Amino acid sequence: MQTGKTALVPVVLIEAGPKPYWRIWHRWIAGTLVERGLIDNEDTSLFRIVDSLDEAVAEITGFYRVYHSSRIVGDDLVFRLTRPLEAAHLVELHDKFADILKAPPRCQPGPAPQEFNEFPDLPRLLLRFDHRSFGRLRQLIDFVNQL
């Protein structure tokens, strides 16, 4: 996911038992890989660490609250959404994620012709994404899901 070779999906690491494993691992990632510039700090957004199955379920269902799926169509990264976004949200999204977007985001009510009518009832969010910052893209998905 970090390199864009596979779709973004919710990755949830569950701490089992009284001794933390994943949180120690995360501290090592942040203190070694991020500190040495081997990965971006935002790459740690690609996973979540939780303490229970209920939290894991909440993370997974929350990931698909508004975001449904995505596909590259021409120059656009197209998000299929469970509901349309308001114009004010597009402005806020662009302001917050201008570092990874090459143009303001756009919406359309259904699929582009190149999508072969996949999920025809779902509205679309079209992004000119830099195709490099996948940790930030995950943060963008989280932002969309909070709207």
C-alpha positions in Angstrom: 0.0 0.0 0.0 2.8 2.4 0.8 4.1 2.3 -2.8 0.6 2.2 -4.5 1.0 -1.3 -5.8 -2.1 -2.5 -4.1 -5.4 -0.8 -3.1 -5.7 1.0 0.3 -7.6 -1.2 2.7 -8.0 -0.9 6.5 -5.1 -2.6 8.2 -5.9 -3.2 11.8 -3.4 -4.6 14.3 -4.9 -6.0 17.5 -3.0 -5.9 20.7 -3.7 -9.3 22.4 -2.7 -9.9 26.0 -1.2 -7.7 28.6 2.1 -7.0 26.9 2.1 -4.6 24.0 3.6 -5.9 20.8 2.3 -3.7 18.1 2.8 -0.4 20.0 6.4 -1.4 20.6 6.7 -2.2 16.9 5.2 1.2 16.1 7.6 3.0 18.4 10.5 1.3 16.5 9.0 2.2 13.2 8.6 5.9 14.2 11.9 6.0 16.0 14.0 4.3 13.4 12.5 4.2 9.9 10.8 7.7 10.1 13.7 9.3 12.0 16.2 8.0 9.4 14.0 9.2 6.5 13.4 5.7 5.2 9.6 6.2 5.3 7.4 9.3 5.7 5.7 9.9 9.1 2.4 9.8 7.2 3.1 6.2 6.2 2.2 5.2 9.8 -1.4 6.2 8.8 -1.6 3.1 6.7 -2.4 1.0 9.8 -4.2 1.3 13.1 -3.4 -0.4 16.5 -6.4 -1.3 18.6 -7.1 -3.2 21.9 -10.2 -5.1 21.1 -12.2 -6.8 18.4 -15.0 -4.1 18.7 -12.4 -1.4 18.0 -11.1 -3.4 15.0 -14.7 -3.7 13.6 -15.2 0.0 14.2 -12.0 0.8 12.2 -13.0 -1.4 9.3 -16.6 -0.2 9.1 -15.4 3.4 9.6 -13.0 3.1 6.6 -16.0 2.4 4.4 -18.4 4.9 6.0 -18.3 7.3 2.9 -15.4 5.9 0.9 -16.4 2.8 -1.1 -13.6 2.0 -3.4 -11.2 3.6 -5.9 -9.9 3.3 -9.4 -7.5 5.2 -11.7 -9.3 6.6 -14.7 -7.1 8.5 -17.0 -5.3 11.2 -15.0 -7.8 10.9 -12.1 -7.9 8.8 -9.0 -11.6 8.2 -8.7 -13.2 7.5 -5.4 -16.6 5.8 -5.4 -18.5 7.2 -2.4 -21.6 6.0 -0.5 -23.0 9.5 -0.6 -22.1 12.8 -2.5 -19.9 15.5 -0.9 -21.0 19.1 -0.5 -19.2 21.8 -2.4 -17.9 23.3 0.9 -16.3 19.9 1.7 -14.5 19.9 -1.6 -12.9 23.3 -0.8 -12.0 22.1 2.7 -10.6 18.8 1.2 -8.5 20.8 -1.3 -7.1 23.1 1.3 -6.2 20.3 3.7 -4.6 18.1 1.1 -3.2 20.5 -1.5 0.2 19.0 -0.9 -0.8 15.7 -2.7 -3.4 17.0 -5.1 -2.4 18.5 -8.4 -5.8 20.2 -9.0 -9.0 20.9 -7.0 -11.2 17.8 -6.4 -14.3 17.4 -8.5 -17.5 15.4 -8.1 -19.8 13.7 -10.6 -22.9 11.7 -10.0 -21.8 8.4 -11.6 -19.1 6.5 -13.4 -16.9 7.8 -16.2 -17.2 5.8 -19.5 -13.8 4.2 -18.8 -15.2 2.6 -15.6 -17.5 0.3 -17.6 -20.5 1.2 -15.5 -19.1 -0.2 -12.3 -21.2 0.7 -9.3 -23.4 3.0 -11.4 -25.4 4.4 -8.5 -22.4 5.6 -6.5 -21.3 9.3 -6.7 -17.7 10.0 -7.6 -14.9 12.1 -6.2 -12.2 12.8 -8.8 -8.7 13.6 -7.6 -5.6 14.5 -9.4 -3.4 12.7 -6.9 0.4 12.8 -7.0 0.6 8.9 -6.9 3.4 9.1 -4.3 1.9 10.0 -1.0 -0.2 7.0 0.0 0.0 7.6 3.7 -1.5 11.1 3.1 -4.0 9.5 0.8 -5.1 7.3 3.6 -5.5 10.5 5.7 -7.6 11.9 2.9 -9.9 8.9 3.0 -10.2 9.2 6.8 -11.1 12.9 6.3 -13.8 12.0 3.7 -15.2 9.4 6.1 -15.5 12.1 8.8 -17.6 14.4 6.6 
